Amino acid sequence: MTNSPVRGFALRALLWLPLAFVIWLAWAPVWVMPAMHMAKFALLGLWSGLFENLTLGGELIDATGRVVARSSYFVTVATRVQVTIAASGGHAGGIAVLEPTLNPMVYAWSLPLFAGLTMATPLTAGRRALQFLVAFVLIWLAQAFGICAEALKVLAYQSGEEGVAAIAAAGLSREAIGVAYQFAVLILPAVIPALLWLSFNRGFIEQLVGRAREPQTHAEGHSEADPPADEP
């Protein structure tokens, strides 16, 4: 019985994908940092009147001011927008500069998905390294786009009248920001790694499809050429 190349690839992918996700989570700040710096360059370069800085690490705080999560891979966005904080839960209200904390990992699971598929694909070391280099840069750009879209979304939809006024003063559309954010969350993380892997390994995929069709072709050819058993 010959080994199916499709089955072999599927087994390798099942082994590599969980490992890739474990490494991605274990070293999350390392994978987030390039995308954060790309987003920082874009936000401060294009909308310096809205944003002041981006830093790695931070805390997620709910509406009551309680810390619900903290992590070294969160991204804290320092804006120039002042918002009014209402008094609640024994805390005095006032005016503060908005500094939201984002979770960039929601845009970044493309990395381990692509890594798992690529490691399961039979490639030379040089070709695999080149694919990783090109793909990671493109995936980091997509992740940076997500960070930028979410930072703008916080101002446009979650910062009250002050944020809406700041977005309008910058000449930005709230609707366009909302579409960009949904695109960054729902479309890019799933589509980009699949497209990259398919485009990089077209020959291997065609080989898999061709070999998968061979048994069916042989079976059809046998049924047409051989006479029935009861014929002389």
Residue pairs with C-beta under 8 A, 6 or more apart in sequence:
4 211
4 212
5 207
5 208
5 211
5 212
6 208
6 211
6 212
9 120
9 121
9 208
12 119
12 120
13 116
13 117
13 120
15 120
16 115
16 116
16 117
16 119
16 120
17 112
17 113
17 116
17 117
17 120
18 116
19 116
20 111
20 112
20 113
20 115
20 116
20 119
21 109
21 112
21 116
23 112
23 115
24 31
24 108
24 109
24 111
24 112
24 115
28 71
28 72
28 73
28 105
29 56
29 57
29 72
29 73
31 73
31 108
31 111
32 56
32 73
32 75
32 104
32 105
32 108
32 143
33 56
34 136
34 140
35 104
35 107
35 108
35 140
35 141
35 143
35 144
35 147
36 54
36 56
36 75
36 104
36 144
36 147
38 140
38 141
38 143
38 144
39 54
39 75
39 143
39 144
39 145
39 147
39 148
39 151
40 53
40 54
42 144
42 148
43 50
43 51
43 54
43 77
43 148
43 151
44 51
44 52
44 53
44 54
47 152
47 170
47 172
49 80
49 166
49 169
49 170
50 79
50 80
50 81
50 152
50 155
50 166
50 167
50 170
51 77
51 78
51 79
51 80
51 151
52 78
52 79
52 80
53 77
53 78
54 75
54 76
54 77
54 78
54 147
55 75
55 76
55 78
56 72
56 73
56 74
56 75
56 76
57 71
57 72
57 73
57 74
57 76
58 70
58 71
58 74
58 75
58 76
58 101
59 67
59 69
59 70
59 74
59 101
60 67
60 68
60 69
60 70
60 74
60 101
60 103
61 67
61 68
61 101
62 68
64 88
64 89
65 88
65 89
65 91
71 103
73 103
73 104
73 105
74 101
74 102
74 103
74 104
75 101
75 102
75 103
75 104
75 147
76 99
76 100
76 101
76 102
77 99
77 100
77 101
77 102
77 151
77 154
78 97
78 99
79 97
79 98
79 99
79 100
79 151
79 155
80 97
80 166
81 97
81 98
81 155
81 159
81 162
81 163
81 166
82 95
82 96
82 97
82 98
82 162
83 95
83 96
83 97
83 98
83 159
83 160
83 162
83 163
84 93
84 94
84 95
84 160
84 162
85 93
85 94
85 95
85 96
86 93
87 93
98 154
98 155
98 159
98 162
98 163
100 151
100 154
100 158
102 147
102 150
102 151
102 154
104 143
104 146
104 147
106 146
106 185
106 189
107 142
107 143
107 145
107 146
107 147
107 184
107 185
107 188
107 189
108 139
108 143
108 189
109 189
110 139
110 142
110 143
110 188
110 189
110 190
110 192
110 193
111 136
111 139
111 193
113 193
113 194
114 135
114 139
114 192
114 193
114 196
114 197
115 132
117 193
117 197
118 128
118 131
118 132
118 135
118 197
118 200
119 128
121 128
121 197
121 201
121 204
122 204
123 131
123 201
131 196
131 200
134 196
134 200
135 193
135 196
135 197
135 200
138 192
138 196
139 192
139 193
139 196
142 184
142 188
142 189
142 192
145 180
145 184
145 188
146 181
146 184
146 185
146 188
146 189
149 177
149 180
149 181
149 183
149 184
150 181
150 184
152 167
152 172
152 177
152 180
152 181
153 177
153 178
153 181
154 163
155 163
155 164
155 166
155 167
156 163
156 164
156 167
156 172
156 174
156 177
156 178
157 163
157 174
157 177
157 178
159 166
164 174
167 174
167 177
198 205
